[in-house]
Structures are given as C-alpha cells and as structure tokens.
Amino acid sequence: MESRPTVENYQLNPHRHVKIWFSRDEDIFLNPENQLRLVRVRANNPRDTLSFVYDKSLLSAKAQLNLQQFCARHKIEALDIADLKKELVTDREKELMAYVKEEIRRTKNNTGGSFAAASDILRWLSPVYERGIYTDFDTEIKAADLPEIINVQAPVISNIGTIITFIANHPSEKYYEAISACNDFVCMPEPDTSLSIEEQAHCKALQEQQIGLVQQTIIEGYHCARKKLQSFVNRVQAEMEQLIFNKEEQQVFMEISCFNVMALTTGFFGENIFDMRQNIKKVCSSNYQFLILCLAEVIRISPQYADEIYGKLNCTLAEAAATGNFESELRALYQAKLNEALVLADIPERIIVNDEFLEGVQFEVREILLKGSVIKVTGPTVLLQLFERGLFTEQQSKTELHKYSLYNYGLDKSFNCKWAVGLRFSREQSLLAISSQQSDVSWGAKGWAALQEREKEMDSKATLIQTWYRKKLQKGSAPSIESERELPLSSRRAI
C-alpha cells in the first residue's frame, strides 16, 4: 500500500488584497477615513491587485456611481456580493452566503443583524479568499518590497499569536503557550507548484478540509448557537482553571469569563443568534431585567452568595407585588454585593448603583454581549477549530501552531495589524498589546462613535487647508499641483 504524501508546502502571494465593507448610509459607499485608507493601500502597493467587496442593494444610484468612479481612479476591482454568489461552488458556501444576506437584511431592519458577522463569513468563501489576502481596513499594508511568492507550511495563514502561560503544580511542563487569535488577516495560499501532482493534491485536500471545518463551525453556530457556545466555553474554562491570574490580568481578560459567555450560553437570550442580539438590546435597556442579569453573574462568579441572593430575590418578588418597588430592591441588593466584593479586594472605593452608574454599565455590557455574539459564532473563535488544543507546550506550539501565523514568516512587518499579540508573548507583553490596541471595531457603538469623531477632525483640517488654498488662489500664489500632492491625505477632501 502506497504511503500518503506528507509534504505540506504552500505558496503565498502577498500582492493580492481584499477589503470588505457594508455601508450604513445609502448615499456613501465607503466612509471618508476608509476611502483614505484604500488610497494609501494603492499608493504603497502600486503593482498589487486590490478588490473591494460591497453590497449594491445598500447603496443609492449616486453612491454606486461614486463607487465605480473611485475604483476606476485607483485601479480597484469592485465586487458586489450578488455577483460573488454566482461563483459559489459548494452547498455549504451557498448556505453561508444566505447567512450573509440575512445578516445584512436584519442589520438594515434593525432586527438583530451584524455587518461584522457578514464580513466574517465572506472571508471564508472561495470567491473572496481566491482573490487574495483579506485584511481589515485599519491594517496598514506595505508589501511592495516583498517577493512575488512566499513559501509557507500551512493551508491557512492568519493573525495568530501565543501567550506564555504558567501552570502551577504540573507534573512535567510548567510553561505553556495559549492561543491568541484574530481574523483581521486571513489568507489561503496555493499548494507549492514545485511539488509532485500527488503532493499538490494532498495539500489542496488538507486546505479544503480545514476551510470546510471553519465553514461548518460557523453554520453550526447559527443552527445551535447556545449549544455550540456552551461547548466552547466548557473547553476554555477547563483549561483556564489551571492558570494563575493576578488581579490585573483578571480585569483585562474578564471578557473571556464574564458577561458575554455567561449570557450567551444560557436560555436567557434564546436559541437563535438573531433573537439573542435582539434580546441583548432589550435586556440592556430594561433596568429590572438587567439587574437580574447582574445578580446572576454575581452568583456565577461567587457561588457562595447563591442561597442569599435567591432568598432575597424571592422576598423581593413578593414585596414587589405588594409595593411595586421591585427595581429599587434589586438595585440595593446588587449594590451591596458589589461593595462586599470591593471590601474583600481591599479596595477603598464604594459604588452607588444610581441611574448614571446603571446606564454606564448597561452600555458597556451591551457592547460586550453584542461583540461576543459575533466573535464566538463567526469571528476569531472559529480559528480555534483548526487546532486540537488550546494550550501548547513549546515544542507543540512550534510544530503545530506557529506555521499558521503571519508572524512566523515576518509578514507582520508588511501587514501591520492593529491587534498584535505575536508568537511567544509574555503576559506583560500581551497585556500591553491588548490594552493599547487600536483596532477600529467600528461595527460596535463605541467604535463607530470614535470613527465619526476622527472624521470630524479630518473635515476640520480639510476645511482649514481648503480655506488657505482659496486665499492663495485669490492672491495669485496658489501652490502647484506637485506641492499639493505633498500634503497629507487626511488634509484633502477630494479623494
């Protein structure tokens, strides 16, 4: 019996790029900041191919014309998802495209959709990844000096790092590497053409198997979101129980084990991911429902309070029926438990659960939950399906994981991703990277607000420079076209 080929070599072309954007405004195909970013990609990589994926149904006729003119000017291939749909091959891809359309439709109708989830799915479909490397808009690309082909050893290359983790009382290994994954860089390289036909077929089959695994994981997330998320959380918690975290680390990594996984893996928000998002918004805008959620989280973190809280809740329900003072009772109970935790932690401050405090927490939790509903079903979490484990010995990490990382090939120097936890980062390095990362997350309320503030500043600077330019024209001493080109891109309104 002939042995199966074991060579797994691939060739990555760093000169083909894909961007995806769905516009909230039908008259603007792409917001000004991201237009500038596309212009910079073209300026920094003049010979590379650049594709822009959008949804024509979201745009007015005027915006569609502006898009075509912009793409023609900067040599960008504009790809409407309706046309991409015609290129789908497998039933699995067609099902995923249906979820893309549903996410877009529900976002337009404000019924639990997410443009971010639609973008997450698209980067795993063949009509997109066969056109090149997907990167987020805030990834700075300077690939002009890279060779035409880069040899890699994995069928999928992404933004995967590791954090060195200490495990106490382990019989053999004490230091492990934990995965830190982000899907802001996704690439499917081609099998190495120097391999035999049989070896190339093996490499292609392995790639199809791994892409298919990710695609199926996303589909299962839509079919049975709560069950899938619970399975993931159980796996992570089993590994995390072995780790040592200090208070600072617990704060930074709270999103792993706090509101998002708790809420998304209970029946509190329903089985369907779209209903989950709708109910997240509903609960986070209802004081009494939100306070019950907060108290449930107190019980999850501190089970010793369970009997006391359940008993108090039962009394509160009875009192509320008579007095109608349900919300104030819940506030008092939640405030008491928060302040008990502060006392135990030797923190002198005390919290008053007033309207201002509650509104701030509701906003933050709403953002965490909505982001979690995307991250855990279509986002970076799906990359973990490529690996059999979440914790690696140093040798396991080198042989099983590093080859999937853009950092392993030095690509981070040409693709400057904002989420940058590299390979074998220490806890201190990862905490610094996570706390200082400036990823847009423009699909969240906070990220969108930050984007709008940046664009207001851009408009202000553009107005200032255009005023100066007009004055120079009136005096007959306007700068030449060449000198205008030297102005920073953020200072020019016309793109």
Backbone torsions as a table, in degrees:
resi	resn	phi	psi	omega
1	MET	NA	127.9	-178.1
2	GLU	-69.7	141.1	178.1
3	SER	-77.2	149.0	-179.5
4	ARG	-76.3	139.4	177.7
5	PRO	-58.9	137.9	-179.6
6	THR	-112.5	-6.0	179.5
7	VAL	-70.0	128.6	-179.7
8	GLU	-129.5	79.5	179.2
9	ASN	-116.6	138.3	-178.2
10	TYR	-132.3	162.5	179.6
11	GLN	-121.5	120.9	-178.0
12	LEU	-102.0	125.6	176.3
13	ASN	-94.5	109.5	-175.9
14	PRO	-84.0	9.6	-173.3
15	HIS	-113.2	20.5	176.3
16	ARG	-129.4	123.3	-170.2
17	HIS	-127.6	145.3	179.2
18	VAL	-130.0	133.8	174.0
19	LYS	-123.8	149.7	-179.6
20	ILE	-130.2	135.3	177.1
21	TRP	-154.2	135.5	174.3
22	PHE	-118.5	124.3	-170.9
23	SER	-84.6	138.5	175.1
24	ARG	-81.9	-21.9	-177.3
25	ASP	-111.3	119.9	-175.0
26	GLU	-65.1	-18.9	-179.0
27	ASP	-95.6	0.2	179.3
28	ILE	-129.6	112.0	-176.2
29	PHE	-70.2	-27.4	-179.5
30	LEU	-158.3	132.9	-177.1
31	ASN	-63.9	154.5	-173.3
32	PRO	-55.3	-42.0	-178.9
33	GLU	-60.1	-43.9	-179.6
34	ASN	-74.4	-27.8	171.0
35	GLN	-60.3	-45.3	178.5
36	LEU	-61.1	-38.7	179.4
37	ARG	-64.4	-40.9	177.1
38	LEU	-64.1	-39.1	177.9
39	VAL	-61.8	-40.1	179.0
40	ARG	-67.0	-39.3	176.9
41	VAL	-58.5	-44.9	179.5
42	ARG	-65.5	-42.5	-178.4
43	ALA	-65.1	-39.1	-177.8
44	ASN	-81.1	-18.2	-176.5
45	ASN	-135.7	65.1	-170.0
46	PRO	-62.9	-26.0	-176.5
47	ARG	-94.0	-11.0	-173.6
48	ASP	-78.9	158.0	172.7
49	THR	-88.0	144.7	-176.5
50	LEU	-137.9	123.3	-179.2
51	SER	-117.0	141.6	-179.4
52	PHE	-123.7	117.0	-178.0
53	VAL	-97.0	131.3	-178.5
54	TYR	-146.5	177.3	176.5
55	ASP	-119.9	110.8	-177.8
56	LYS	-58.5	-32.0	-176.0
57	SER	-67.6	-15.3	179.7
58	LEU	-87.1	-9.2	-169.7
59	LEU	-113.9	145.9	172.6
60	SER	-73.5	168.6	178.3
61	ALA	-60.2	-38.8	179.0
62	LYS	-62.7	-45.8	-179.6
63	ALA	-65.2	-37.5	178.3
64	GLN	-63.8	-40.4	177.4
65	LEU	-64.7	-44.5	178.7
66	ASN	-60.9	-39.2	178.1
67	LEU	-62.3	-48.1	-178.6
68	GLN	-62.8	-39.8	178.4
69	GLN	-66.1	-43.1	178.8
70	PHE	-61.1	-47.2	-178.1
71	CYS	-66.6	-37.0	177.3
72	ALA	-65.2	-40.7	-178.1
73	ARG	-64.7	-35.9	-174.0
74	HIS	-110.2	13.9	175.9
75	LYS	55.3	56.9	-179.8
76	ILE	-118.5	135.5	175.8
77	GLU	-82.8	117.8	178.0
78	ALA	-90.5	126.9	-175.4
79	LEU	-124.4	109.6	174.7
80	ASP	-78.2	137.3	-176.6
81	ILE	-63.9	-22.8	176.2
82	ALA	-63.8	-34.9	177.3
83	ASP	-75.7	-35.7	177.6
84	LEU	-63.0	-34.1	-179.4
85	LYS	-57.4	-33.2	-179.4
86	LYS	-69.1	-19.6	-176.8
87	GLU	-93.9	-4.0	-179.2
88	LEU	-66.1	143.3	-174.8
89	VAL	-109.3	-50.8	-172.5
90	THR	-94.0	158.7	176.0
91	ASP	-63.0	-33.3	179.8
92	ARG	-64.6	-41.9	178.0
93	GLU	-66.4	-36.8	179.0
94	LYS	-66.3	-36.8	177.1
95	GLU	-66.7	-40.3	178.8
96	LEU	-65.5	-38.8	177.9
97	MET	-64.2	-33.1	176.5
98	ALA	-63.6	-36.9	176.7
99	TYR	-69.0	-35.4	175.6
100	VAL	-58.6	-49.5	-179.3
101	LYS	-63.2	-38.5	-179.9
102	GLU	-67.7	-39.9	177.0
103	GLU	-61.0	-42.2	180.0
104	ILE	-67.2	-44.9	-179.6
105	ARG	-60.9	-45.1	-178.1
106	ARG	-70.8	-29.7	175.7
107	THR	-67.1	-44.5	177.7
108	LYS	-59.3	-39.2	-176.6
109	ASN	-90.3	-0.4	-178.6
110	ASN	56.9	47.0	-179.6
111	THR	-123.7	41.7	172.8
112	GLY	94.5	16.0	178.2
113	GLY	-88.5	170.2	179.6
114	SER	-148.6	119.1	174.3
115	PHE	-60.7	-34.5	-179.3
116	ALA	-63.2	-42.4	178.2
117	ALA	-63.5	-39.9	177.7
118	ALA	-60.5	-43.0	178.1
119	SER	-65.9	-40.6	177.9
120	ASP	-55.9	-45.2	-177.7
121	ILE	-67.0	-44.8	-174.3
122	LEU	-57.7	-36.8	-176.3
123	ARG	-67.9	-9.4	177.0
124	TRP	-104.9	11.0	177.9
125	LEU	-102.2	140.7	-172.3
126	SER	-58.5	-38.5	179.1
127	PRO	-61.9	-20.6	178.4
128	VAL	-92.4	-55.3	-173.7
129	TYR	-69.8	-22.1	176.2
130	GLU	-73.2	-13.4	178.1
131	ARG	-89.5	-8.5	175.7
132	GLY	143.8	-163.2	-176.3
133	ILE	-82.6	123.7	172.6
134	TYR	-81.3	133.7	171.1
135	THR	-138.5	149.7	173.7
136	ASP	-64.9	160.5	-178.3
137	PHE	-63.9	-31.0	-177.7
138	ASP	-84.6	6.2	173.1
139	THR	-83.1	120.3	179.2
140	GLU	-82.4	126.0	-175.7
141	ILE	-112.2	122.5	174.0
142	LYS	-135.5	79.3	-173.8
143	ALA	-106.1	7.1	-173.5
144	ALA	-58.8	-33.6	-176.5
145	ASP	-91.1	0.7	179.7
146	LEU	-76.9	152.8	177.0
147	PRO	-66.1	166.1	-178.6
148	GLU	-63.8	-34.7	-178.1
149	ILE	-134.5	138.0	174.6
150	ILE	-118.7	125.9	-179.8
151	ASN	-78.5	128.3	178.9
152	VAL	-130.7	167.2	-173.9
153	GLN	-117.8	17.2	179.7
154	ALA	-136.0	150.2	-178.4
155	PRO	-76.3	-14.8	177.3
156	VAL	-134.7	130.7	176.9
157	ILE	-119.0	129.2	-178.4
158	SER	-146.1	-177.9	-178.9
159	ASN	-85.5	82.6	-176.5
160	ILE	-118.5	125.0	176.2
161	GLY	-121.8	178.8	176.6
162	THR	-138.6	149.1	178.8
163	ILE	-116.9	124.4	179.3
164	ILE	-68.1	125.0	-171.0
165	THR	-125.8	134.8	179.9
166	PHE	-96.1	131.8	177.3
167	ILE	-117.4	120.4	-177.2
168	ALA	-75.9	149.3	172.5
169	ASN	57.2	29.9	177.3
170	HIS	-84.7	137.3	-175.0
171	PRO	-64.8	-26.8	-178.1
172	SER	-126.6	-80.7	-179.0
173	GLU	-78.7	139.8	174.7
174	LYS	-112.0	-25.3	-178.7
175	TYR	-111.0	126.0	179.4
176	TYR	-124.1	167.6	173.7
177	GLU	-114.9	124.8	177.8
178	ALA	-98.9	141.4	-177.8
179	ILE	-71.0	138.8	168.0
180	SER	-126.4	110.1	-172.5
181	ALA	-116.4	143.8	173.5
182	CYS	-141.6	140.0	-176.9
183	ASN	-100.6	28.5	177.2
184	ASP	-80.4	-2.3	174.3
185	PHE	-141.0	115.1	-179.8
186	VAL	-135.1	125.2	-176.9
187	CYS	-141.5	136.6	174.6
188	MET	-115.1	95.4	-178.9
189	PRO	-69.6	163.9	179.7
190	GLU	-89.5	151.0	174.1
191	PRO	-57.6	144.3	-179.4
192	ASP	-60.1	122.1	-177.2
193	THR	-70.9	-13.8	178.4
194	SER	-81.3	-9.1	178.9
195	LEU	-76.6	162.9	175.0
196	SER	-67.3	163.2	179.6
197	ILE	-58.8	-40.0	179.8
198	GLU	-65.6	-41.5	179.4
199	GLU	-67.8	-39.7	176.8
200	GLN	-63.0	-40.6	178.7
201	ALA	-62.7	-39.5	177.2
202	HIS	-62.7	-45.3	180.0
203	CYS	-62.5	-41.5	-180.0
204	LYS	-66.3	-40.9	-179.9
205	ALA	-64.4	-40.2	178.4
206	LEU	-63.7	-41.3	179.1
207	GLN	-64.4	-46.2	179.3
208	GLU	-61.6	-36.9	179.7
209	GLN	-65.9	-41.9	-177.1
210	GLN	-74.9	-39.3	175.2
211	ILE	-63.6	-42.0	178.7
212	GLY	-61.6	-36.2	178.4
213	LEU	-63.2	-43.3	177.8
214	VAL	-65.7	-45.6	179.4
215	GLN	-59.0	-44.4	-179.2
216	GLN	-66.9	-34.4	177.6
217	THR	-62.5	-40.5	178.1
218	ILE	-65.1	-45.2	179.8
219	ILE	-59.8	-44.9	179.6
220	GLU	-63.0	-32.9	177.2
221	GLY	-62.1	-33.4	177.2
222	TYR	-80.4	-36.2	-177.7
223	HIS	-71.4	-41.6	-176.1
224	CYS	-144.2	66.6	-172.9
225	ALA	-56.5	-46.9	-174.5
226	ARG	-64.9	-44.2	-179.6
227	LYS	-64.0	-42.7	-178.6
228	LYS	-65.4	-43.4	-179.9
229	LEU	-65.7	-38.9	179.4
230	GLN	-62.8	-41.3	178.1
231	SER	-60.3	-44.0	179.2
232	PHE	-63.5	-45.7	-177.9
233	VAL	-63.4	-41.8	178.7
234	ASN	-58.7	-41.1	-179.8
235	ARG	-65.1	-46.0	-179.4
236	VAL	-65.9	-45.0	-177.7
237	GLN	-63.6	-36.9	179.1
238	ALA	-61.6	-37.0	178.8
239	GLU	-78.9	-39.1	-177.0
240	MET	-68.3	-25.1	179.9
241	GLU	-61.5	-22.9	-178.8
242	GLN	-83.9	-13.5	-170.6
243	LEU	-88.0	156.4	175.2
244	ILE	-104.6	121.6	177.0
245	PHE	-119.7	133.8	170.1
246	ASN	-86.2	176.9	-174.2
247	LYS	-62.1	-37.8	-178.7
248	GLU	-65.8	-41.7	180.0
249	GLU	-67.4	-38.5	177.8
250	GLN	-60.2	-38.2	179.7
251	GLN	-65.2	-46.3	-177.2
252	VAL	-66.6	-38.5	-175.8
253	PHE	-96.8	16.4	-175.8
254	MET	-60.0	-28.8	-177.4
255	GLU	-66.1	-21.8	178.6
256	ILE	-68.8	-37.4	-169.9
257	SER	-121.7	7.1	-173.7
258	CYS	-105.8	-129.6	-167.3
259	PHE	-58.2	-43.0	-170.1
260	ASN	-63.1	-50.6	-177.1
261	VAL	-70.6	-34.4	178.8
262	MET	-63.4	-52.1	-174.9
263	ALA	-68.6	-39.7	-174.8
264	LEU	-76.2	-13.2	-179.0
265	THR	-110.3	18.2	173.0
266	THR	-115.8	165.9	177.3
267	GLY	-74.1	-1.8	-175.3
268	PHE	-58.3	-33.8	-176.3
269	PHE	-109.1	7.9	175.0
270	GLY	88.6	174.6	-175.4
271	GLU	-89.6	-35.5	-174.4
272	ASN	-83.5	135.2	-175.0
273	ILE	-64.1	-34.4	178.6
274	PHE	-69.0	-41.2	176.1
275	ASP	-65.0	-36.8	177.0
276	MET	-55.0	-49.5	-176.4
277	ARG	-65.4	-39.4	177.1
278	GLN	-61.7	-43.6	-178.2
279	ASN	-72.0	-30.7	174.3
280	ILE	-59.0	-47.1	179.8
281	LYS	-63.3	-40.4	-178.8
282	LYS	-65.2	-48.6	-177.5
283	VAL	-64.8	-39.4	-177.0
284	CYS	-78.4	1.3	173.4
285	SER	-114.8	2.9	178.0
286	SER	-113.8	114.9	-174.7
287	ASN	-59.0	-47.2	-174.4
288	TYR	-70.9	-37.8	176.4
289	GLN	-65.9	-40.2	-179.3
290	PHE	-66.0	-39.2	179.3
291	LEU	-65.4	-36.3	175.1
292	ILE	-64.2	-41.8	176.3
293	LEU	-58.8	-44.0	-179.9
294	CYS	-63.2	-41.7	179.2
295	LEU	-68.2	-34.6	174.7
296	ALA	-62.5	-37.0	178.2
297	GLU	-69.4	-36.8	175.6
298	VAL	-58.8	-43.4	179.3
299	ILE	-64.3	-39.8	-179.4
300	ARG	-64.6	-41.7	-178.8
301	ILE	-76.0	-37.6	-176.4
302	SER	-128.6	81.5	-175.7
303	PRO	-59.4	-21.6	-179.2
304	GLN	-63.9	-17.6	178.8
305	TYR	-88.2	-2.9	-170.4
306	ALA	-58.0	-53.8	-176.8
307	ASP	-60.1	-43.2	-178.9
308	GLU	-62.6	-46.2	-177.7
309	ILE	-68.4	-43.2	178.6
310	TYR	-61.3	-42.0	178.9
311	GLY	-63.0	-43.3	179.7
312	LYS	-66.1	-39.9	179.2
313	LEU	-62.5	-40.9	178.9
314	ASN	-62.5	-43.1	177.6
315	CYS	-64.4	-40.7	-178.7
316	THR	-63.7	-39.2	178.6
317	LEU	-62.8	-41.4	179.0
318	ALA	-66.2	-43.0	179.6
319	GLU	-65.7	-38.4	-178.1
320	ALA	-63.2	-36.9	179.3
321	ALA	-61.8	-32.0	-178.1
322	ALA	-90.3	-36.9	-172.6
323	THR	-107.8	-19.4	-176.3
324	GLY	70.5	19.6	-175.4
325	ASN	-106.2	36.2	-172.7
326	PHE	-60.2	-50.1	-174.0
327	GLU	-62.3	-42.8	-178.2
328	SER	-65.4	-35.3	176.8
329	GLU	-64.3	-42.4	178.1
330	LEU	-64.7	-40.7	177.8
331	ARG	-59.9	-45.6	-178.5
332	ALA	-62.3	-41.2	179.8
333	LEU	-66.0	-46.1	179.5
334	TYR	-63.6	-42.9	179.0
335	GLN	-60.5	-42.6	-179.8
336	ALA	-61.7	-43.1	-178.2
337	LYS	-70.5	-37.6	176.2
338	LEU	-61.4	-44.8	-177.2
339	ASN	-71.7	-30.8	172.8
340	GLU	-62.5	-40.5	178.5
341	ALA	-64.4	-38.9	178.2
342	LEU	-65.2	-39.0	177.6
343	VAL	-62.8	-46.5	179.9
344	LEU	-61.9	-30.9	-179.4
345	ALA	-89.0	5.9	-179.4
346	ASP	58.2	36.0	176.7
347	ILE	-101.4	122.2	-172.2
348	PRO	-71.3	-26.1	-176.8
349	GLU	-65.5	154.7	175.6
350	ARG	-128.2	150.4	-174.5
351	ILE	-107.5	138.1	171.5
352	ILE	-112.4	118.6	-177.4
353	VAL	-84.3	74.8	176.6
354	ASN	-96.7	-175.5	-177.3
355	ASP	-59.4	-43.1	-177.9
356	GLU	-63.3	-44.7	179.0
357	PHE	-62.7	-46.9	-176.3
358	LEU	-64.3	-41.1	179.2
359	GLU	-62.6	-40.8	179.1
360	GLY	-65.2	-43.1	-180.0
361	VAL	-67.8	-40.4	178.5
362	GLN	-58.9	-42.9	-179.9
363	PHE	-63.5	-46.7	-177.8
364	GLU	-63.7	-44.5	-178.9
365	VAL	-66.5	-40.4	177.4
366	ARG	-57.3	-44.5	179.2
367	GLU	-63.9	-44.2	-179.8
368	ILE	-62.0	-45.0	-178.0
369	LEU	-66.5	-44.6	-179.8
370	LEU	-65.6	-41.2	175.9
371	LYS	-64.0	-41.0	179.3
372	GLY	-62.3	-34.8	-179.8
373	SER	-65.3	-24.8	177.1
374	VAL	-90.1	-49.3	-176.1
375	ILE	-58.0	-40.1	-174.6
376	LYS	-81.3	-20.0	-176.0
377	VAL	-104.7	-42.7	-177.4
378	THR	-122.3	-14.3	-170.5
379	GLY	-89.9	-147.8	-173.6
380	PRO	-54.5	-29.9	-177.8
381	THR	-57.1	-32.2	-177.0
382	VAL	-66.4	-22.7	177.7
383	LEU	-64.3	-26.7	-179.2
384	LEU	-65.0	-19.1	179.3
385	GLN	-67.9	-14.7	179.0
386	LEU	-75.2	-10.9	-173.8
387	PHE	-124.8	149.1	-177.7
388	GLU	-81.6	-13.9	-176.3
389	ARG	-142.0	165.6	177.0
390	GLY	-105.9	-20.8	176.7
391	LEU	-117.6	136.0	-175.1
392	PHE	-126.7	141.6	165.6
393	THR	-69.5	166.5	-179.9
394	GLU	-57.3	-41.8	-179.0
395	GLN	-69.3	-41.2	177.5
396	GLN	-61.8	-41.0	-179.7
397	SER	-63.2	-43.3	-179.0
398	LYS	-64.6	-38.2	-174.2
399	THR	-89.9	-31.2	-173.1
400	GLU	-103.6	-32.2	-168.2
401	LEU	-111.6	-44.6	-172.7
402	HIS	-54.9	-34.6	-176.0
403	LYS	-65.1	-17.2	178.4
404	TYR	-87.7	-5.0	-171.9
405	SER	-99.0	136.6	176.1
406	LEU	-62.3	-27.3	-179.8
407	TYR	-67.9	-28.2	-179.3
408	ASN	-63.0	-23.4	-176.7
409	TYR	-112.6	10.2	179.8
410	GLY	70.7	16.1	-177.5
411	LEU	-71.8	-17.5	179.0
412	ASP	-64.6	-19.5	178.5
413	LYS	-73.6	-28.0	-179.9
414	SER	-103.6	-20.2	176.6
415	PHE	-121.1	91.5	-173.5
416	ASN	-83.8	87.3	179.2
417	CYS	-75.6	140.9	-177.5
418	LYS	-72.9	-29.2	175.6
419	TRP	-91.7	101.0	-168.8
420	ALA	-124.9	77.2	168.4
421	VAL	-102.4	103.8	-174.2
422	GLY	-80.2	-167.5	-179.4
423	LEU	-77.9	137.1	176.7
424	ARG	56.7	45.1	174.0
425	PHE	-75.5	143.7	172.3
426	SER	-75.6	168.8	176.2
427	ARG	-58.7	-41.7	-178.4
428	GLU	-63.6	-43.9	179.1
429	GLN	-63.1	-42.6	-178.2
430	SER	-68.5	-39.5	177.5
431	LEU	-61.6	-42.4	179.3
432	LEU	-65.3	-42.8	-179.0
433	ALA	-64.9	-43.6	-177.4
434	ILE	-69.6	-41.2	-177.7
435	SER	-72.1	-27.3	-177.4
436	SER	-100.7	-4.3	-176.9
437	GLN	-62.5	144.0	-174.9
438	GLN	-121.3	31.8	177.7
439	SER	-57.9	139.4	-173.6
440	ASP	-56.2	-48.2	-170.5
441	VAL	42.6	43.8	-174.2
442	SER	-69.6	-7.0	177.2
443	TRP	-84.2	-7.3	173.6
444	GLY	-96.5	162.3	-177.3
445	ALA	-61.7	-43.3	-178.6
446	LYS	-66.8	-43.5	179.8
447	GLY	-64.7	-39.5	179.6
448	TRP	-66.2	-40.6	178.6
449	ALA	-63.7	-40.6	178.9
450	ALA	-64.6	-40.0	178.1
451	LEU	-61.6	-43.5	-179.6
452	GLN	-64.7	-35.5	177.2
453	GLU	-65.8	-41.4	178.4
454	ARG	-62.8	-38.8	-178.6
455	GLU	-72.1	-31.6	174.0
456	LYS	-62.1	-41.4	178.4
457	GLU	-65.7	-39.0	176.6
458	MET	-61.1	-44.7	179.6
459	ASP	-62.0	-40.4	180.0
460	SER	-62.2	-43.9	179.6
461	LYS	-67.8	-39.4	179.9
462	ALA	-64.3	-42.3	178.8
463	THR	-61.9	-42.4	179.9
464	LEU	-61.1	-45.6	-177.2
465	ILE	-71.7	-38.2	178.5
466	GLN	-66.3	-35.5	175.5
467	THR	-62.6	-45.3	177.9
468	TRP	-61.0	-40.8	-178.2
469	TYR	-64.6	-42.3	-179.6
470	ARG	-65.2	-38.6	177.9
471	LYS	-63.4	-39.7	177.7
472	LYS	-64.3	-39.2	178.2
473	LEU	-62.5	-42.3	-179.9
474	GLN	-63.0	-33.0	-179.8
475	LYS	-87.3	-2.5	178.7
476	GLY	76.6	21.8	-178.7
477	SER	-131.9	41.0	180.0
478	ALA	-66.6	146.4	178.1
479	PRO	-66.5	156.6	179.5
480	SER	-72.7	165.9	176.8
481	ILE	-58.9	-37.7	-178.6
482	GLU	-63.2	-41.9	-179.0
483	SER	-71.8	-30.7	177.0
484	GLU	-66.0	-35.6	179.7
485	ARG	-64.6	-20.4	179.4
486	GLU	-78.6	-12.2	178.0
487	LEU	-66.9	148.5	177.3
488	PRO	-61.4	146.6	-177.7
489	LEU	-57.7	-33.6	-178.2
490	SER	-68.3	-9.3	-178.3
491	SER	-97.8	0.7	-178.0
492	ARG	-115.7	126.2	-177.6
493	ARG	-76.4	-42.8	-179.0
494	ALA	-79.1	126.5	-175.6
495	ILE	-114.4	NA	NA
